[in-house]
Structure formats: C-alpha cells, structure tokens
Amino acid sequence: MSSLEKEFLEKIEKHKGVIFKISKMYMDNWDDQNDLYQEIIYQAWKSYGDFQRRSDFSTWLYRTALNTAIVFLRSEKKRSFIRNQNVDGLGAQQEPYNDTDDQNMKMMYEAIHQLSPIDKALIFFFLEDFPGKEIALQLGITEVNARVKLKRAKAKLKEIIGKQQSGSN
C-alpha cells in the first residue's frame, strides 16, 4: 500500500461518521445508504490526488460527499422504482426502533428525506454546527443567502415533522 493510500484511508476512517450521516440523510433505506457510502468513498479517492490542501480535509470531504450524494440522488430518481405505500411496510427494517430516541431519530430522517437536496445539505451543516460563513463557503453562496436558506429549510423540516406527529396521534 502506498503512503498516499494509507494517508487517505486514515483520514476516511477518522471522518467516516460524516459520510454515514450524509448517506443516511440522502437515502431512505439501508442498501441505498450503503451504496451511497461506497460511492462517496470511491469519488473521494478518485479526486484525492487533486486535493490541494488549501482547506481542511474534512471541509473538502463534506463538499465531495454532498456533491456525490446529490448526483447519486438524481441518478436514483431517474430509475423507475415501484413505490407503493401498500408494500412499504412489507420490507424488513434494518433495525427495530423500540425506544423514544430511536423513534425521534427515525422521524427526523424521514422528514429530512422529504427535503430538496440543497435543503438536506443545509440541515446537515446545521446539525454539524457549521457557522453561517462556513455553510456559505461550502455551498458557494453568500453568508446572508445561506442564513436565509437555512431558516427556510429549518421551517420546512419543522412543518414536515409537525405533520408527521399530528398524523401519528
């Protein structure tokens, strides 16, 4: 194994949680999440040689992972899948959600799946405690625009969760 490969794998190991979170935010089932996780690592490796180290590896990885997720999501939507609410409950779940925390996390991810790709990215950065300036830098927009878009994305997420909660009572 070359030193470049070793360096890359060490950095990926350190930041694999970020890749997992993005995969879970953009894909709604375990197989798709796993596929996206692998695709993000593959795309990161392909472009690692071009990483110029002007920013932190984590910043570069966030951008690479989000761009990969958006492209992956678009390619998934182009495929024709049969999505029928009558058969949604027939598939086995990856893990049971027995306690309140698991139910809340499940509800949050279900709500996030309903957001646009950009809103998902904004919510991801918010959950990762990125300041408005860094969000703007990552998305290539102004800081004011990032804050406005984030406020709207949070309002959409809150509305979706409110509808979920009122539908489950």
C-alpha positions as CSV (number, residue, x, y, z in Angstrom):
1,M,0.0,0.0,0.0
2,S,1.4,3.4,-1.0
3,S,1.7,6.2,1.5
4,L,-1.0,8.1,-0.3
5,E,-3.4,5.2,0.1
6,K,-2.5,4.8,3.7
7,E,-3.0,8.6,4.4
8,F,-6.3,8.6,2.6
9,L,-7.6,5.5,4.5
10,E,-6.6,7.0,7.8
11,K,-8.4,10.3,7.0
12,I,-11.5,8.4,5.8
13,E,-11.5,6.3,9.0
14,K,-11.4,9.5,11.1
15,H,-14.3,11.1,9.1
16,K,-16.5,8.1,8.3
17,G,-19.2,9.4,10.6
18,V,-19.7,12.3,8.2
19,I,-20.1,10.0,5.3
20,F,-22.5,7.9,7.1
21,K,-24.7,10.9,8.1
22,I,-24.8,12.2,4.6
23,S,-25.7,8.7,3.3
24,K,-28.5,8.4,5.8
25,M,-29.8,11.9,5.0
26,Y,-30.0,11.4,1.3
27,M,-31.1,7.7,1.1
28,D,-34.0,6.2,2.9
29,N,-33.1,2.5,3.0
30,W,-30.1,0.7,4.2
31,D,-29.0,-0.8,0.9
32,D,-29.1,2.6,-0.8
33,Q,-27.3,4.2,2.1
34,N,-24.6,1.6,1.8
35,D,-24.3,2.1,-1.9
36,L,-24.0,5.9,-1.5
37,Y,-21.5,5.5,1.3
38,Q,-19.3,3.4,-1.0
39,E,-19.8,5.8,-3.9
40,I,-18.7,8.8,-1.7
41,I,-15.5,6.9,-0.7
42,Y,-14.9,6.0,-4.3
43,Q,-15.4,9.6,-5.6
44,A,-13.2,10.9,-2.8
45,W,-10.4,8.5,-3.7
46,K,-10.7,9.4,-7.4
47,S,-10.3,13.1,-6.6
48,Y,-7.9,12.8,-3.6
49,G,-4.9,13.3,-5.9
50,D,-6.4,16.7,-6.9
51,F,-7.0,17.7,-3.2
52,Q,-4.8,20.8,-2.9
53,R,-4.9,21.1,0.9
54,R,-6.0,24.7,0.8
55,S,-8.7,23.7,3.2
56,D,-9.0,21.0,5.8
57,F,-9.6,17.5,4.6
58,S,-12.9,17.5,6.5
59,T,-14.1,20.6,4.5
60,W,-13.1,19.0,1.2
61,L,-14.7,15.7,2.2
62,Y,-18.0,17.5,3.1
63,R,-18.1,19.1,-0.3
64,T,-17.2,15.9,-2.1
65,A,-19.7,13.8,-0.1
66,L,-22.6,16.3,-0.6
67,N,-21.9,16.7,-4.4
68,T,-21.7,12.9,-4.7
69,A,-24.9,12.5,-2.8
70,I,-26.8,15.0,-4.9
71,V,-25.6,13.3,-8.2
72,F,-26.4,9.9,-6.7
73,L,-29.8,11.0,-5.7
74,R,-30.5,12.3,-9.2
75,S,-29.4,9.1,-10.8
76,E,-31.6,7.1,-8.3
77,K,-34.6,9.2,-9.3
78,K,-34.1,8.5,-13.0
79,R,-34.5,4.8,-12.3
80,S,-38.1,3.6,-12.2
81,F,-38.9,2.1,-8.8
82,I,-42.3,0.9,-7.8
83,R,-43.1,2.9,-4.7
84,N,-46.5,1.9,-3.3
85,Q,-47.5,2.7,0.2
86,N,-49.3,-0.7,0.5
87,V,-45.9,-2.5,0.1
88,D,-43.7,-0.2,2.0
89,G,-44.4,-2.0,5.3
90,L,-43.6,-5.4,3.8
91,G,-39.8,-5.0,3.7
92,A,-37.7,-5.9,6.6
93,Q,-36.3,-2.9,8.6
94,Q,-32.6,-2.7,9.2
95,E,-33.1,-2.4,12.9
96,P,-36.1,-2.0,15.2
97,Y,-36.9,1.3,16.7
98,N,-38.1,0.5,20.2
99,D,-37.3,3.5,22.4
100,T,-38.3,7.1,22.1
101,D,-34.8,8.3,20.9
102,D,-34.8,5.8,18.1
103,Q,-38.4,6.9,17.1
104,N,-37.4,10.5,17.2
105,M,-34.3,9.9,15.0
106,K,-36.4,7.8,12.6
107,M,-39.0,10.6,12.3
108,M,-36.3,13.2,11.8
109,Y,-34.6,11.2,9.0
110,E,-38.0,10.5,7.4
111,A,-38.6,14.3,7.4
112,I,-35.2,15.1,6.0
113,H,-35.8,12.7,3.1
114,Q,-38.7,14.9,2.0
115,L,-36.4,17.9,1.7
116,S,-34.7,19.1,-1.5
117,P,-31.0,18.1,-1.9
118,I,-29.9,21.7,-1.1
119,D,-32.1,21.8,2.0
120,K,-30.7,18.5,3.1
121,A,-27.2,19.9,2.8
122,L,-28.2,23.0,4.8
123,I,-29.7,20.9,7.5
124,F,-26.6,18.6,7.6
125,F,-24.3,21.6,8.0
126,F,-26.6,23.0,10.8
127,L,-26.6,19.6,12.6
128,E,-22.8,19.6,12.3
129,D,-22.7,23.1,14.0
130,F,-21.2,24.8,10.9
131,P,-21.4,28.6,11.2
132,G,-23.2,30.6,8.5
133,K,-20.0,31.7,6.9
134,E,-18.7,28.1,6.5
135,I,-22.1,27.0,5.1
136,A,-21.9,29.8,2.6
137,L,-18.4,28.8,1.6
138,Q,-19.3,25.1,1.2
139,L,-22.4,25.9,-1.0
140,G,-20.8,28.8,-2.9
141,I,-23.4,31.3,-1.9
142,T,-23.3,34.5,0.2
143,E,-23.5,34.2,4.0
144,V,-26.8,36.1,4.1
145,N,-28.3,33.8,1.4
146,A,-27.0,30.8,3.4
147,R,-28.7,32.0,6.6
148,V,-32.0,32.8,4.8
149,K,-32.0,29.4,3.1
150,L,-31.1,27.6,6.3
151,K,-34.0,29.4,8.1
152,R,-36.4,28.3,5.4
153,A,-35.1,24.7,5.4
154,K,-35.5,24.5,9.2
155,A,-39.1,25.8,8.8
156,K,-39.8,23.2,6.2
157,L,-38.4,20.5,8.4
158,K,-40.4,21.7,11.4
159,E,-43.5,21.7,9.3
160,I,-42.9,18.1,8.0
161,I,-42.2,16.8,11.5
162,G,-45.4,18.6,12.7
163,K,-47.4,16.8,10.1
164,Q,-45.8,13.5,10.9
165,Q,-46.6,13.9,14.6
166,S,-50.2,15.0,14.0
167,G,-50.7,12.1,11.6
168,S,-49.4,9.6,14.2
169,N,-51.6,10.7,17.0
